[in-house]
Amino acid sequence: MDGGKGVEAGPSTTGVVGEKQERQKEMADKALAEAVIDYDDDEEEEEEEGSGVPVPVPGFVPGPLLSLKEQIEKDQDDDSLRRWKEKLLGCVEGDLNGLCQMEPEVKFHSIGIISSDFGEINTPLPVDGNRSSQVHFTLKEGSRYQLKLTFNVLHNIVSGLNYSNIVWKGGLQVDQSKGMLGTFAPQREPYVHTLEEETTPSGALARGIYSAKLKFEDDDRRCHMDLKYSFEIKKRS
């Protein structure tokens, strides 16, 4: 309406506010982009190249460890989170009174070797002390094989269970492999996990007896098994 006394227009603030908001948005976008870059860099630093095994970050302090009972009972008001926990942990929900222990435990029952040469051989764990220095299995040169593990997870969730396998011949390290098994919740039935396929070397120098050490740790650097074993590679007939 044009009626009444007009108010003298002062300097317009619309453009100033708009420019200020635009600058704030640009600064926020830039900060977010830098944060994403920093996060990606940290992710790369936390893993050894090509191994998939996390490496401790200097100065990193893990969050407080909660018992499985506390984890299940936490966030009961969040329906979606509660349903997810029930799906993941429903098999142990009836045993809450026995799940107050903080530290997870991985109990290994057996280690097996699978090969096209002889099928499958399983050795109960822990290995008898009298057999620790004996040859546990024999492979032919150039043969493909896999290690198979059977284990239970007790008390709490074990996060980032990973392995390293170091092999020596004549006192010299000849091979090393690492890999990630994953995160496992306690359950009544044992887990069965097969490691990546390997191929034995060929040739006269490759034949003989090898010693090895298989080690399992989690994200918190807890060692759940440190197994020494021996095997032999023979000439393919």
Sequence and secondary structure as in RCSB ss.txt:
>XXXX:A:sequence
MDGGKGVEAGPSTTGVVGEKQERQKEMADKALAEAVIDYDDDEEEEEEEGSGVPVPVPGFVPGPLLSLKEQIEKD
QDDDSLRRWKEKLLGCVEGDLNGLCQMEPEVKFHSIGIISSDFGEINTPLPVDGNRSSQVHFTLKEGSRYQLKLT
FNVLHNIVSGLNYSNIVWKGGLQVDQSKGMLGTFAPQREPYVHTLEEETTPSGALARGIYSAKLKFEDDDRRCHM
DLKYSFEIKKRS
>XXXX:A:secstr
   S         HHHHHHHHHHHHHHHHHHHHHHHHHHHHHHHHTB TTT  B   TT        HHHHHHTT
TT HHHHHHHHHHHGGGGGGGGG   SS EEEEEEEEEEETTTEEEEEESS  GGGTTS  EEEETT EEEEEEE
EEEESS EEEEEEEEEEEETTEEEEEEEEEEEEE   SS EEEE   EE   SGGG EEEEEEEEEE TT  EEE
EEEEEEEEE   
